Amino acid sequence: MASSASLEIYQNLHERRFSRYALLVPCGHANSDKGENDMKFCAIMTVIGFGAFFVFSVLALFAPDEAPEALTADVILAAIGFFVGIFAWLKVKRGTC
């Protein structure tokens, strides 16, 4: 069993080594999970947006030459997915979600 003095030394060592990283992480409100739920929503929208971008980009690359309207639809949907992913990622990155 570790003594309380050794636990205090380990805690101080951890705080000195990782204090600057702890300051970079935004914390939610003390009595509310609203901040965490908003951040989760934005993170999920980032994944969905970029997923749509990659899926429709692949479909646009392999679209047959006989169907130009399918190519147009794939390009438009890929662009929408890209912008949704970028917008949500920027909100997560800035912490304004």
C-alpha contacts under 8 A as a table, 3 or more apart, distances in Angstrom:
res1	aa1	res2	aa2	distance
2	A	6	S	6.42
2	A	7	L	6.76
3	S	6	S	5.43
3	S	7	L	6.41
4	S	7	L	5.03
4	S	8	E	6.12
5	A	8	E	5.11
5	A	9	I	6.32
6	S	9	I	5.03
6	S	10	Y	6.27
7	L	10	Y	5.10
7	L	11	Q	6.13
8	E	11	Q	5.02
8	E	12	N	6.14
9	I	12	N	5.18
9	I	13	L	6.11
10	Y	13	L	5.04
10	Y	14	H	6.13
11	Q	14	H	5.09
11	Q	15	E	6.18
12	N	15	E	5.08
12	N	16	R	6.16
13	L	16	R	5.22
13	L	17	R	6.18
14	H	17	R	5.20
14	H	18	F	5.96
14	H	19	S	7.78
15	E	18	F	5.41
15	E	19	S	5.12
16	R	19	S	5.62
17	R	20	R	7.92
18	F	21	Y	5.37
18	F	22	A	6.41
19	S	22	A	5.19
19	S	23	L	6.56
20	R	23	L	5.31
20	R	24	L	6.80
21	Y	24	L	5.33
21	Y	25	V	6.99
22	A	25	V	5.67
23	L	26	P	7.47
26	P	95	G	7.14
28	G	32	S	7.31
28	G	33	D	6.80
28	G	34	K	7.73
28	G	35	G	5.23
28	G	36	E	6.06
29	H	32	S	5.26
29	H	33	D	6.81
29	H	34	K	7.70
29	H	35	G	6.65
32	S	35	G	7.26
33	D	36	E	5.33
33	D	37	N	6.22
34	K	37	N	5.16
34	K	38	D	6.14
35	G	38	D	5.23
35	G	39	M	6.19
35	G	97	C	7.54
36	E	39	M	5.07
36	E	40	K	6.11
37	N	40	K	5.04
37	N	41	F	6.15
38	D	41	F	5.05
38	D	42	C	6.26
38	D	97	C	5.74
39	M	42	C	5.14
39	M	43	A	6.10
39	M	92	V	6.46
39	M	95	G	7.85
39	M	97	C	5.60
40	K	43	A	5.01
40	K	44	I	6.09
41	F	44	I	5.14
41	F	45	M	6.15
42	C	45	M	4.99
42	C	46	T	6.15
42	C	88	A	5.30
42	C	89	W	7.17
42	C	91	K	7.16
42	C	92	V	6.35
42	C	97	C	6.60
43	A	46	T	5.04
43	A	47	V	6.49
43	A	88	A	6.94
43	A	89	W	6.99
43	A	92	V	6.73
44	I	47	V	5.22
44	I	48	I	6.18
45	M	48	I	5.00
45	M	49	G	5.82
45	M	84	V	7.21
45	M	85	G	6.52
45	M	88	A	6.16
46	T	49	G	5.18
46	T	50	F	6.15
46	T	84	V	6.93
46	T	85	G	4.29
46	T	86	I	7.01
46	T	87	F	7.86
46	T	88	A	5.19
46	T	89	W	5.51
47	V	50	F	5.38
47	V	51	G	5.86
47	V	85	G	6.79
48	I	51	G	5.00
48	I	52	A	6.06
48	I	81	G	7.62
48	I	85	G	7.10
49	G	52	A	5.22
49	G	53	F	6.20
49	G	80	I	7.76
49	G	81	G	4.29
49	G	82	F	5.92
49	G	83	F	7.40
49	G	84	V	5.14
49	G	85	G	4.10
49	G	86	I	7.83
50	F	53	F	4.84
50	F	54	F	6.21
50	F	81	G	5.90
50	F	82	F	5.74
50	F	84	V	7.70
50	F	85	G	5.05
50	F	86	I	7.91
51	G	54	F	5.26
51	G	55	V	6.11
51	G	81	G	7.43
52	A	55	V	5.14
52	A	56	F	5.94
52	A	77	L	7.49
52	A	78	A	6.27
52	A	81	G	5.09
52	A	82	F	7.56
53	F	56	F	5.51
53	F	57	S	5.90
53	F	77	L	7.26
53	F	78	A	4.26
53	F	79	A	6.65
53	F	80	I	7.46
53	F	81	G	4.61
53	F	82	F	5.15
54	F	57	S	5.04
54	F	58	V	6.22
54	F	78	A	7.09
55	V	58	V	5.33
55	V	59	L	6.32
55	V	78	A	7.57
56	F	59	L	4.85
56	F	60	A	5.97
56	F	74	D	5.23
56	F	75	V	6.87
56	F	77	L	6.42
56	F	78	A	4.96
57	S	60	A	5.02
57	S	61	L	6.18
57	S	74	D	6.86
57	S	75	V	6.74
57	S	78	A	5.68
58	V	61	L	5.05
58	V	62	F	6.31
59	L	62	F	5.28
59	L	63	A	5.83
59	L	71	L	7.90
59	L	74	D	6.47
60	A	63	A	5.15
60	A	70	A	7.81
60	A	71	L	5.29
60	A	72	T	7.95
60	A	74	D	5.25
60	A	75	V	6.12
63	A	67	A	7.30
63	A	70	A	6.99
63	A	71	L	5.91
64	P	67	A	5.84
64	P	68	P	7.79
65	D	68	P	6.45
67	A	70	A	5.50
67	A	71	L	6.80
68	P	71	L	5.03
68	P	72	T	6.26
69	E	72	T	4.99
69	E	73	A	6.17
70	A	73	A	5.13
70	A	74	D	6.12
71	L	74	D	5.13
71	L	75	V	6.16
72	T	75	V	5.20
72	T	76	I	6.20
73	A	76	I	5.18
73	A	77	L	6.11
74	D	77	L	5.18
74	D	78	A	5.99
75	V	78	A	5.06
75	V	79	A	6.16
76	I	79	A	5.13
76	I	80	I	6.26
77	L	80	I	5.05
77	L	81	G	6.13
78	A	81	G	5.08
78	A	82	F	6.11
79	A	82	F	5.03
79	A	83	F	6.24
80	I	83	F	5.26
80	I	84	V	6.13
81	G	84	V	5.16
81	G	85	G	6.03
82	F	85	G	5.14
82	F	86	I	6.10
83	F	86	I	5.10
83	F	87	F	5.92
84	V	87	F	5.24
84	V	88	A	6.07
85	G	88	A	5.31
85	G	89	W	5.95
86	I	89	W	5.06
86	I	90	L	6.07
87	F	90	L	5.25
87	F	91	K	6.36
88	A	91	K	5.10
88	A	92	V	6.29
89	W	92	V	5.07
89	W	93	K	6.01
90	L	93	K	4.94
90	L	94	R	6.01
91	K	94	R	5.27
91	K	95	G	5.90
91	K	96	T	5.33
91	K	97	C	5.29
92	V	95	G	5.02
92	V	96	T	6.65
92	V	97	C	5.98
94	R	97	C	7.93
